[in-house]
Amino acid sequence: MGKLFEETADKFKSYVMPTYSPQIMFVRGKDTRLWDDDGNEYLDFASGIAVCSLGHCNERVTRAIQEQCGKLVHISNLYMNELMPELARRLAANAMPGSKVFFCNSGAEANEGVIKLARKYGNKTGRNHIISMDNSFHGRTLATLAATGRAKYRKGFEPDMPGFSQVPFNDFDALKAAVNDNTCAVMLEMLQGEGGVFPADREYLKKVRALCDEKDILLLCDEVQCGMGRLGTRFAYQKFGIEPDVLTMAKAIANGFPMGAIVAGKKCADVFEVGNHASTFGGTPLACAAALAVQDAFDQDGVLENCEKEGEFLRAELSRIAEKYEFIKTVRGMGLMIGMVLDRPAGGLASLLLKDKMVALTAGETVLRLVPPLTITREDSELAIAKIAKAVEEFAKQEGLK
Ligand SMILES: *Cc1c(COP(=O)(O)O)cnc(C)c1O
């Protein structure tokens, strides 16, 4: 740890609310690499948290931000903004037919908006209850917290916002039993991120879609983490064979520039009317310029193909490592959202990787979560596998395991 870290940590301790406890400091990034304040180079398999999906300081995005910065940073949504409708068009072109988009600034804000939209949709038939999933994560604002299926995040912030309940994920009978005359929406992540890199079952989703259609219930998909190319398709739902009514996105939408979005298919594209919803910074020109550059990369740089190819390679290699150890239960995930599931907390393994200059995440306590940039090279993947093989061996020794 360098001197800069020490000085910064002192300020952090004195002046920053203690909601985070960073143990390391990065001062520079390029593509799949990060550098700490001591000049050490790291291989980044976290991408923020699935945010910098085109790698750090991607040239297209950096250039777009620099150019837009000198032209117009912000304009109120009271005035026409050239870039915002163009970005909406490009997102909608690849999403559900007839989609319209609302822009905001984060995942929680997108989910908050979708909750409002679902309530407005339900209110015309006197319904306002939303069913979400155990182990889900939808954000830290009060409504998204009430939708989040992890009670520990709500502890101390009672009373819970009314209008939400959870059922076990991938359990259709439980969902069917919970649906009643007051249900206006079902909300889920098609591949749960924070909950442990846990994918929905295709057959389950097909039944959920049919139930929602039958009862005129909206299916809201939170693609904040698993969307935006992470699974190898533009949108996560395209991997599962069904269409949501509305989806939300954020994290990777502008490769690190803060932005969120709601994409609503034709059934609810016009639920919000003038004056119903707003956000000062939503769709600001600078954010749109960054997000448009991300769209260009998806159109022209073979990002999705690379995600599929490297995802397949990594999952196969990780499975080979997993076979050698009893304490590694399985490897799961899709595209470049990969979880190595242990029979114990995975934090120690992530720490060993960090010591070996590789950044990785955990999820749901026992899962090592790997979400590298979608632009990784085969050399990056091979280096990651070598580091993981070494760390797993060390971890086994440390824990006295086979
Ligand atoms: C990160 C995340 C959120 C919250 O996004 P913020 O930008 O932190 O508000 C919501 N849903 C999912 C699935 C996420 O991974």
The ligand as an SDF file (V2000), in Angstrom:
LIG
                    3D

 15 15  0  0  0  0  0  0  0  0999 V2000
  -26.4780   -3.0050   -9.1720 C   0  0  0  0  0  0  0  0  0  0  0  0
  -27.8780   -3.4460   -9.3060 C   0  0  0  0  0  0  0  0  0  0  0  0
  -28.9500   -2.5950   -9.0180 C   0  0  0  0  0  0  0  0  0  0  0  0
  -28.7590   -1.2250   -8.4180 C   0  0  0  0  0  0  0  0  0  0  0  0
  -28.0920   -0.3710   -9.2660 O   0  0  0  0  0  0  0  0  0  0  0  0
  -27.4980    1.0220   -8.6790 P   0  0  0  0  0  0  0  0  0  0  0  0
  -26.9780    1.7010   -9.9070 O   0  0  0  0  0  0  0  0  0  0  0  0
  -26.4390    0.6490   -7.6980 O   0  0  0  0  0  0  0  0  0  0  0  0
  -28.6230    1.7330   -8.0470 O   0  0  0  0  0  0  0  0  0  0  0  0
  -30.2260   -3.0510   -9.2690 C   0  0  0  0  0  0  0  0  0  0  0  0
  -30.4490   -4.2740   -9.7640 N   0  0  0  0  0  0  0  0  0  0  0  0
  -29.4480   -5.1250  -10.0580 C   0  0  0  0  0  0  0  0  0  0  0  0
  -29.7560   -6.4690  -10.6260 C   0  0  0  0  0  0  0  0  0  0  0  0
  -28.1270   -4.7510   -9.8220 C   0  0  0  0  0  0  0  0  0  0  0  0
  -27.1280   -5.5990  -10.0670 O   0  0  0  0  0  0  0  0  0  0  0  0
  1  2  1  0
  2  3  1  0
  2 14  2  0
  3  4  1  0
  3 10  2  0
  4  5  1  0
  5  6  1  0
  6  7  2  0
  6  8  1  0
  6  9  1  0
 10 11  1  0
 11 12  2  0
 12 13  1  0
 12 14  1  0
 14 15  1  0
M  END
$$$$
